[in-house]
Amino acid sequence: MTRTRAVFRYLLITGLKLALIGLVLVAGYLIYLDASLTKRFSSNRFQAPALVYARSLELVPGSTIAAPTVIAELERLSYQRVTQITDSGQYQQSGSSLTIYRRPFDFADGPAMAQRVRLEFAAGGIRAIQSLPDGRALNRFRLEAPLLGRLAGGSDEDRLLVGLELVPNLLIETLLLVEDRDFYHHAGISVSSIARAAVANLIAMRTVQGGSTLTQQLVKNLYLTRERSLWRKANEALMALIIDYRFSKNEILETYLNEVYFGQDRGSAIHGIGLASRLYFGKQVQELTASDIALLVGVIKGPSYYDPRRYPERALERRDMILQLMLEHNLLDPNSYQVAVAAKLMPTGSGQLVKARLPHYLERVQQELSQITLPHNWQQQGLRVFTYFDPNAQQAAEQALQQQLAQVSKDPLLQGAVVVVNHQQAGIAAVVGDRQPRAVGFNRALNAMRPVGSLVKPLIYAAAFEHQGLELGQVIRDEPIVVPRQGQADWQPQNYDETFLGDLSVYDALVQSRNVPAVKLAQQVGIKQLVAMLQATGVDTPIPEVPALALGSVALSPLQVSEIYAMLAQSGKHRPVAAIAAMTDHQGLNLYQRSPQTAQQVFSAEVGYLINYGLRGVINEGTGKTLAQLVGSQQLAGKSGTTNDYRDSWFVAYDQQHVFSVWVGRDDNQPVGLTGSRGALPVVAALLQQFKPQPLQLEMPATVTVVNFHRQLGVPIPDDCEAGLRVPARFKTMPEDQGCSGTVEKKSWWQRLF
């Protein structure tokens, strides 16, 4: 008996010691969990991506935009065409008018409420915009910006963070009804829910019901694996207790709503109610209807099993079951229930956040992001990146490149690139870096450095106008020349047709893209001056200081070419082009706004006008006349470019708002047998058939006037001389007795008298 007591006492003492050690270990683990969880939950709950948006389509009375273009934008934004508008995200067309109920949207310059307007169209575009229902005239209206894609580091999770104040009460009440009815009353775990689930599972002899609270689900999603074990379940419970103790119920609920998983979109995991509402309904969270809410809450149980895009019957059954619960618990009245049950599962056109991948444009966005100083913890708050991207320009550029490359050559290795720049904003509107626009790899629009050929000539003429006083009507001789080169054989440049035309006007030499006159002018101006002008237009890559620079030996990318021609379109004013216009976090706080940079005047406005006049002539009567036949004369300016042995084919055209740059060639630098007019120009032509140009309007400076020049001598002659060349020139006094022959004619005393 004594021995039994001793054993019992030993076991008791040992048990107490082990229990004490266990308590110490558990207490230590709880302290560790408390410290680490509190820190992580406070500052690093999840990562939010950079969501990239296109430009917001701005509508103003008097603009040339047509109704089909606006409708295409509405379809891109998943607006629903209806016969009677009842809610935001809908539009109605009636005759020449278009009524739109715009959704609320957080623009870069601040949030905008939902707004209903009527657009009145006339033959030339938008005639008037009215606010409804008051009928007030508006001078400006914006649609929300389409989502282009996401950029994030180290995470495949997509989410758009939303504050709890934006979430409809009906959604919160329905979520708690289905997932955690005691949420506001338990301490992170619910004993009654666990007991209820245990009984249900025991009766079924399998797992049919879970007892996890929202807090436990959140802990599992944020910090734990999906391993099924008692240790993980115990860990989950402990962590839920700590989270519930340290943070308010509303903080936990808001985090859950931004973390919960809703399915996949193009390989990215969609987390949070913000993007889920966009994915399935094309709506903001605050716009969700009872039917929408029931579907989203239903999807949470099994995002793959109840995916409404793949299994609409399952999703519909679960949605209607939840709607029935909402009715039984008085979250819906009978009439609202009937409306919700009759609603479509998903709107037509929804089910994808991004309609098409845009790897080439997003590469440029990513380059610029790396150069902008952002808060080090931006991924905790997320980014919304607003760009100058124009979906209409991109679509036209992609289709034009794909179609025309197949038509201009049967060479399967022929490649191309297209860049569209809004020169009024210095913004990049479209980028295509491969004949396969979704191809990921070498982006020729940004990275293909190719000789530009005759594209450099306008800068030579601009330098001669600026520094040599040259005029379009003066005469330059097109004749054989020899250019000495240090350490090399002399250079004897040839024209494209291997002929020489003798005396011709500067205007004709520019329009016809004669090589020898350009080389002569470059020698007069000086190669160093030409290099300086290229650098002033933003070229920061090496420029060879050789005579052949006059014929475009410098290698530039299509984007660099676009920046140069944007400067020309702006009459000599240079601004660096960019893709990013502004950035906010997911809550709308402004993080970056592109400042309206002061333009650098590369050459005078007078010279800019003369160059634009000459390049408009290239389209009207030179190598680009095919475009004039397509869109009409006086609509565009531009220039072709061809390099030695037909290795590179270039064409650049610009209208009142955009520069369209196209390069065609092979990656291995082999000849393609195409001039700029036969290879790149057809791509520009096809692009402009879809993306209608805005007529180029050249404003003549006060110091420029139209002068009649003698065609052989290149001197001003009287306006009534019929055989002259009438072109703009900087005002110069003509000798009093200048005659049509180009010489001063002596008058008799009788002629001078009268």
Solvent accessible surface area in square Angstrom, and as a share of the most:
residue,aa,sasa,rsa
1,M,175,0.78
2,T,111,0.65
3,R,198,0.72
4,T,89,0.52
5,R,164,0.60
6,A,58,0.45
7,V,76,0.44
8,F,134,0.56
9,R,165,0.60
10,Y,145,0.55
11,L,107,0.53
12,L,92,0.46
13,I,70,0.36
14,T,42,0.25
15,G,34,0.33
16,L,111,0.55
17,K,122,0.52
18,L,113,0.56
19,A,53,0.41
20,L,112,0.56
21,I,96,0.49
22,G,28,0.27
23,L,118,0.59
24,V,92,0.53
25,L,119,0.59
26,V,75,0.43
27,A,47,0.36
28,G,37,0.35
29,Y,62,0.23
30,L,60,0.30
31,I,123,0.62
32,Y,136,0.52
33,L,10,0.05
34,D,32,0.17
35,A,66,0.51
36,S,28,0.18
37,L,1,0.00
38,T,41,0.24
39,K,151,0.64
40,R,104,0.38
41,F,1,0.00
42,S,65,0.42
43,S,57,0.36
44,N,82,0.42
45,R,53,0.19
46,F,29,0.12
47,Q,69,0.30
48,A,1,0.01
49,P,1,0.00
50,A,0,0.00
51,L,2,0.01
52,V,0,0.00
53,Y,2,0.01
54,A,1,0.01
55,R,37,0.14
56,S,27,0.18
57,L,19,0.09
58,E,81,0.36
59,L,0,0.00
60,V,52,0.30
61,P,50,0.32
62,G,64,0.62
63,S,30,0.19
64,T,91,0.53
65,I,32,0.16
66,A,48,0.37
67,A,17,0.13
68,P,97,0.61
69,T,47,0.27
70,V,0,0.00
71,I,26,0.13
72,A,43,0.34
73,E,0,0.00
74,L,0,0.00
75,E,89,0.40
76,R,56,0.21
77,L,13,0.06
78,S,13,0.09
79,Y,4,0.01
80,Q,49,0.22
81,R,140,0.51
82,V,39,0.22
83,T,126,0.73
84,Q,137,0.61
85,I,26,0.13
86,T,107,0.62
87,D,55,0.29
88,S,11,0.07
89,G,5,0.04
90,Q,31,0.14
91,Y,0,0.00
92,Q,57,0.25
93,Q,64,0.28
94,S,68,0.44
95,G,74,0.71
96,S,68,0.44
97,S,18,0.12
98,L,0,0.00
99,T,16,0.09
100,I,0,0.00
101,Y,58,0.22
102,R,13,0.05
103,R,14,0.05
104,P,16,0.10
105,F,8,0.03
106,D,43,0.22
107,F,5,0.02
108,A,23,0.18
109,D,102,0.53
110,G,23,0.22
111,P,113,0.71
112,A,24,0.18
113,M,159,0.71
114,A,40,0.31
115,Q,49,0.22
116,R,81,0.29
117,V,0,0.00
118,R,76,0.28
119,L,0,0.00
120,E,31,0.14
121,F,20,0.08
122,A,56,0.43
123,A,120,0.93
124,G,57,0.55
125,G,5,0.05
126,I,4,0.02
127,R,146,0.53
128,A,30,0.23
129,I,2,0.01
130,Q,59,0.26
131,S,7,0.05
132,L,26,0.13
133,P,120,0.75
134,D,93,0.48
135,G,33,0.31
136,R,134,0.49
137,A,85,0.66
138,L,24,0.12
139,N,124,0.64
140,R,114,0.42
141,F,6,0.02
142,R,46,0.17
143,L,0,0.00
144,E,9,0.04
145,A,1,0.00
146,P,7,0.04
147,L,17,0.08
148,L,8,0.04
149,G,9,0.08
150,R,57,0.21
151,L,20,0.10
152,A,32,0.25
153,G,44,0.43
154,G,89,0.85
155,S,24,0.15
156,D,105,0.54
157,E,56,0.25
158,D,9,0.05
159,R,0,0.00
160,L,18,0.09
161,L,12,0.06
162,V,13,0.08
163,G,6,0.06
164,L,30,0.15
165,E,140,0.63
166,L,71,0.35
167,V,8,0.05
168,P,30,0.19
169,N,112,0.58
170,L,40,0.20
171,L,2,0.01
172,I,24,0.12
173,E,81,0.36
174,T,0,0.00
175,L,1,0.00
176,L,23,0.11
177,L,17,0.08
178,V,38,0.22
179,E,36,0.16
180,D,8,0.04
181,R,146,0.53
182,D,48,0.25
183,F,1,0.00
184,Y,103,0.39
185,H,158,0.70
186,H,23,0.10
187,A,59,0.46
188,G,0,0.00
189,I,42,0.21
190,S,5,0.03
191,V,116,0.67
192,S,60,0.39
193,S,19,0.12
194,I,83,0.42
195,A,53,0.41
196,R,130,0.48
197,A,5,0.04
198,A,55,0.43
199,V,85,0.49
200,A,26,0.20
201,N,37,0.19
202,L,133,0.66
203,I,136,0.69
204,A,42,0.32
205,M,159,0.71
206,R,167,0.61
207,T,94,0.55
208,V,67,0.38
209,Q,72,0.32
210,G,61,0.59
211,G,13,0.13
212,S,27,0.17
213,T,2,0.01
214,L,1,0.00
215,T,0,0.00
216,Q,4,0.02
217,Q,30,0.13
218,L,1,0.00
219,V,1,0.01
220,K,50,0.21
221,N,50,0.26
222,L,33,0.17
223,Y,37,0.14
224,L,37,0.18
225,T,91,0.53
226,R,176,0.64
227,E,102,0.46
228,R,210,0.77
229,S,40,0.26
230,L,160,0.79
231,W,165,0.58
232,R,27,0.10
233,K,85,0.36
234,A,49,0.38
235,N,19,0.10
236,E,2,0.01
237,A,24,0.19
238,L,48,0.24
239,M,8,0.04
240,A,0,0.00
241,L,64,0.32
242,I,17,0.09
243,I,0,0.00
244,D,24,0.12
245,Y,173,0.66
246,R,121,0.44
247,F,25,0.11
248,S,58,0.37
249,K,38,0.16
250,N,79,0.41
251,E,71,0.32
252,I,0,0.00
253,L,1,0.00
254,E,56,0.25
255,T,1,0.01
256,Y,1,0.00
257,L,3,0.02
258,N,7,0.03
259,E,5,0.02
260,V,6,0.04
261,Y,56,0.21
262,F,1,0.00
263,G,4,0.04
264,Q,80,0.35
265,D,11,0.06
266,R,117,0.43
267,G,65,0.62
268,S,14,0.09
269,A,15,0.11
270,I,0,0.00
271,H,19,0.08
272,G,0,0.00
273,I,3,0.01
274,G,2,0.02
275,L,2,0.01
276,A,0,0.00
277,S,0,0.00
278,R,42,0.15
279,L,0,0.00
280,Y,0,0.00
281,F,3,0.01
282,G,7,0.07
283,K,31,0.13
284,Q,29,0.13
285,V,4,0.03
286,Q,79,0.35
287,E,22,0.10
288,L,15,0.07
289,T,54,0.31
290,A,17,0.13
291,S,6,0.04
292,D,12,0.06
293,I,1,0.01
294,A,0,0.00
295,L,2,0.01
296,L,0,0.00
297,V,2,0.01
298,G,2,0.02
299,V,1,0.00
300,I,22,0.11
301,K,132,0.56
302,G,15,0.14
303,P,21,0.13
304,S,73,0.47
305,Y,119,0.45
306,Y,35,0.13
307,D,10,0.05
308,P,5,0.03
309,R,80,0.29
310,R,158,0.57
311,Y,65,0.25
312,P,56,0.35
313,E,129,0.58
314,R,85,0.31
315,A,1,0.01
316,L,74,0.37
317,E,130,0.58
318,R,22,0.08
319,R,2,0.01
320,D,41,0.21
321,M,85,0.38
322,I,0,0.00
323,L,0,0.00
324,Q,70,0.31
325,L,37,0.19
326,M,0,0.00
327,L,43,0.21
328,E,104,0.47
329,H,79,0.35
330,N,134,0.69
331,L,46,0.23
332,L,17,0.08
333,D,78,0.40
334,P,95,0.60
335,N,110,0.56
336,S,41,0.26
337,Y,32,0.12
338,Q,112,0.50
339,V,98,0.56
340,A,4,0.03
341,V,50,0.29
342,A,88,0.68
343,A,40,0.31
344,K,133,0.56
345,L,28,0.14
346,M,30,0.13
347,P,29,0.18
348,T,100,0.58
349,G,49,0.48
350,S,23,0.15
351,G,5,0.05
352,Q,82,0.36
353,L,17,0.08
354,V,19,0.11
355,K,85,0.36
356,A,32,0.25
357,R,100,0.36
358,L,16,0.08
359,P,26,0.16
360,H,7,0.03
361,Y,1,0.00
362,L,23,0.12
363,E,54,0.24
364,R,47,0.17
365,V,0,0.00
366,Q,97,0.43
367,Q,60,0.27
368,E,15,0.07
369,L,23,0.12
370,S,94,0.60
371,Q,148,0.66
372,I,34,0.17
373,T,132,0.76
374,L,36,0.18
375,P,58,0.36
376,H,181,0.81
377,N,53,0.27
378,W,54,0.19
379,Q,35,0.16
380,Q,54,0.24
381,Q,85,0.38
382,G,0,0.00
383,L,1,0.00
384,R,10,0.04
385,V,0,0.00
386,F,13,0.05
387,T,5,0.03
388,Y,33,0.13
389,F,4,0.02
390,D,20,0.10
391,P,11,0.07
392,N,30,0.15
393,A,0,0.00
394,Q,9,0.04
395,Q,88,0.39
396,A,3,0.02
397,A,0,0.00
398,E,14,0.06
399,Q,62,0.27
400,A,0,0.00
401,L,1,0.00
402,Q,71,0.32
403,Q,91,0.41
404,Q,28,0.13
405,L,0,0.00
406,A,51,0.40
407,Q,127,0.57
408,V,32,0.18
409,S,25,0.16
410,K,181,0.77
411,D,35,0.18
412,P,112,0.70
413,L,106,0.53
414,L,1,0.00
415,Q,23,0.10
416,G,0,0.00
417,A,0,0.00
418,V,0,0.00
419,V,0,0.00
420,V,0,0.00
421,V,0,0.00
422,N,12,0.06
423,H,6,0.03
424,Q,77,0.34
425,Q,91,0.41
426,A,4,0.03
427,G,0,0.00
428,I,0,0.00
429,A,2,0.02
430,A,0,0.00
431,V,0,0.00
432,V,1,0.00
433,G,0,0.00
434,D,16,0.08
435,R,41,0.15
436,Q,100,0.45
437,P,12,0.07
438,R,85,0.31
439,A,36,0.28
440,V,112,0.64
441,G,54,0.52
442,F,101,0.42
443,N,1,0.00
444,R,17,0.06
445,A,0,0.00
446,L,18,0.09
447,N,61,0.31
448,A,5,0.04
449,M,78,0.35
450,R,21,0.08
451,P,47,0.30
452,V,3,0.02
453,G,2,0.02
454,S,17,0.11
455,L,7,0.03
456,V,4,0.02
457,K,1,0.00
458,P,0,0.00
459,L,1,0.01
460,I,1,0.01
461,Y,1,0.00
462,A,0,0.00
463,A,0,0.00
464,A,0,0.00
465,F,0,0.00
466,E,62,0.28
467,H,97,0.43
468,Q,91,0.40
469,G,34,0.32
470,L,21,0.10
471,E,3,0.01
472,L,0,0.00
473,G,1,0.01
474,Q,58,0.26
475,V,41,0.24
476,I,15,0.08
477,R,111,0.41
478,D,1,0.00
479,E,56,0.25
480,P,93,0.59
481,I,29,0.15
482,V,84,0.49
483,V,7,0.04
484,P,102,0.64
485,R,68,0.25
486,Q,187,0.83
487,G,83,0.80
488,Q,121,0.54
489,A,78,0.60
490,D,84,0.44
491,W,40,0.14
492,Q,115,0.51
493,P,4,0.03
494,Q,89,0.40
495,N,5,0.02
496,Y,154,0.59
497,D,66,0.34
498,E,132,0.59
499,T,64,0.37
500,F,65,0.27
501,L,91,0.45
502,G,15,0.15
503,D,76,0.39
504,L,17,0.08
505,S,5,0.03
506,V,0,0.00
507,Y,17,0.06
508,D,34,0.18
509,A,0,0.00
510,L,1,0.00
511,V,4,0.02
512,Q,83,0.37
513,S,17,0.11
514,R,18,0.07
515,N,26,0.14
516,V,0,0.00
517,P,0,0.00
518,A,0,0.00
519,V,0,0.00
520,K,35,0.15
521,L,3,0.02
522,A,1,0.01
523,Q,80,0.36
524,Q,106,0.47
525,V,20,0.11
526,G,25,0.24
527,I,27,0.14
528,K,149,0.63
529,Q,61,0.27
530,L,2,0.01
531,V,10,0.06
532,A,49,0.38
533,M,8,0.03
534,L,1,0.01
535,Q,103,0.46
536,A,24,0.19
537,T,1,0.01
538,G,34,0.33
539,V,6,0.03
540,D,128,0.66
541,T,42,0.24
542,P,124,0.78
543,I,23,0.12
544,P,52,0.33
545,E,94,0.42
546,V,62,0.35
547,P,25,0.16
548,A,28,0.22
549,L,0,0.00
550,A,0,0.00
551,L,41,0.20
552,G,2,0.02
553,S,46,0.29
554,V,0,0.00
555,A,34,0.26
556,L,2,0.01
557,S,3,0.02
558,P,0,0.00
559,L,16,0.08
560,Q,30,0.13
561,V,2,0.01
562,S,0,0.00
563,E,25,0.11
564,I,8,0.04
565,Y,2,0.01
566,A,8,0.06
567,M,1,0.01
568,L,2,0.01
569,A,14,0.11
570,Q,36,0.16
571,S,33,0.21
572,G,0,0.00
573,K,87,0.37
574,H,15,0.07
575,R,61,0.22
576,P,62,0.39
577,V,7,0.04
578,A,15,0.12
579,A,0,0.00
580,I,1,0.01
581,A,21,0.16
582,A,2,0.02
583,M,0,0.00
584,T,0,0.00
585,D,10,0.05
586,H,9,0.04
587,Q,92,0.41
588,G,31,0.29
589,L,119,0.59
590,N,74,0.38
591,L,49,0.24
592,Y,57,0.22
593,Q,106,0.47
594,R,35,0.13
595,S,70,0.45
596,P,129,0.81
597,Q,86,0.38
598,T,134,0.78
599,A,34,0.26
600,Q,98,0.44
601,Q,89,0.40
602,V,24,0.14
603,F,4,0.02
604,S,35,0.23
605,A,50,0.39
606,E,43,0.19
607,V,1,0.00
608,G,1,0.01
609,Y,17,0.07
610,L,0,0.00
611,I,1,0.00
612,N,2,0.01
613,Y,48,0.18
614,G,0,0.00
615,L,0,0.00
616,R,39,0.14
617,G,3,0.03
618,V,1,0.00
619,I,0,0.00
620,N,37,0.19
621,E,96,0.43
622,G,11,0.11
623,T,50,0.29
624,G,0,0.00
625,K,107,0.45
626,T,69,0.40
627,L,0,0.00
628,A,12,0.09
629,Q,144,0.64
630,L,69,0.34
631,V,37,0.21
632,G,29,0.28
633,S,62,0.40
634,Q,82,0.36
635,Q,45,0.20
636,L,0,0.00
637,A,0,0.00
638,G,0,0.00
639,K,0,0.00
640,S,10,0.06
641,G,1,0.01
642,T,41,0.24
643,T,19,0.11
644,N,127,0.65
645,D,87,0.45
646,Y,86,0.33
647,R,69,0.25
648,D,1,0.01
649,S,0,0.00
650,W,0,0.00
651,F,0,0.00
652,V,0,0.00
653,A,0,0.00
654,Y,0,0.00
655,D,2,0.01
656,Q,51,0.23
657,Q,47,0.21
658,H,12,0.05
659,V,0,0.00
660,F,0,0.00
661,S,0,0.00
662,V,0,0.00
663,W,1,0.00
664,V,0,0.00
665,G,0,0.00
666,R,41,0.15
667,D,77,0.40
668,D,73,0.38
669,N,67,0.35
670,Q,87,0.39
671,P,64,0.41
672,V,24,0.14
673,G,39,0.38
674,L,4,0.02
675,T,20,0.11
676,G,0,0.00
677,S,38,0.24
678,R,142,0.52
679,G,0,0.00
680,A,0,0.00
681,L,4,0.02
682,P,31,0.19
683,V,0,0.00
684,V,0,0.00
685,A,14,0.11
686,A,9,0.07
687,L,0,0.00
688,L,1,0.01
689,Q,100,0.44
690,Q,83,0.37
691,F,29,0.12
692,K,144,0.61
693,P,25,0.16
694,Q,66,0.29
695,P,59,0.37
696,L,14,0.07
697,Q,123,0.54
698,L,39,0.19
699,E,151,0.68
700,M,79,0.35
701,P,31,0.19
702,A,112,0.87
703,T,76,0.44
704,V,6,0.04
705,T,49,0.28
706,V,63,0.36
707,V,22,0.13
708,N,1,0.00
709,F,7,0.03
710,H,29,0.13
711,R,112,0.41
712,Q,119,0.53
713,L,92,0.46
714,G,6,0.05
715,V,49,0.28
716,P,31,0.20
717,I,7,0.03
718,P,33,0.21
719,D,99,0.52
720,D,118,0.61
721,C,9,0.05
722,E,176,0.79
723,A,84,0.65
724,G,11,0.11
725,L,19,0.10
726,R,122,0.45
727,V,3,0.01
728,P,1,0.01
729,A,2,0.02
730,R,51,0.19
731,F,146,0.61
732,K,110,0.47
733,T,123,0.71
734,M,66,0.29
735,P,66,0.41
736,E,168,0.76
737,D,41,0.21
738,Q,18,0.08
739,G,7,0.06
740,C,71,0.42
741,S,56,0.36
742,G,9,0.09
743,T,73,0.43
744,V,81,0.46
745,E,83,0.37
746,K,186,0.79
747,K,88,0.37
748,S,55,0.35
749,W,171,0.60
750,W,143,0.50
751,Q,108,0.48
752,R,160,0.58
753,L,117,0.58
754,F,164,0.68
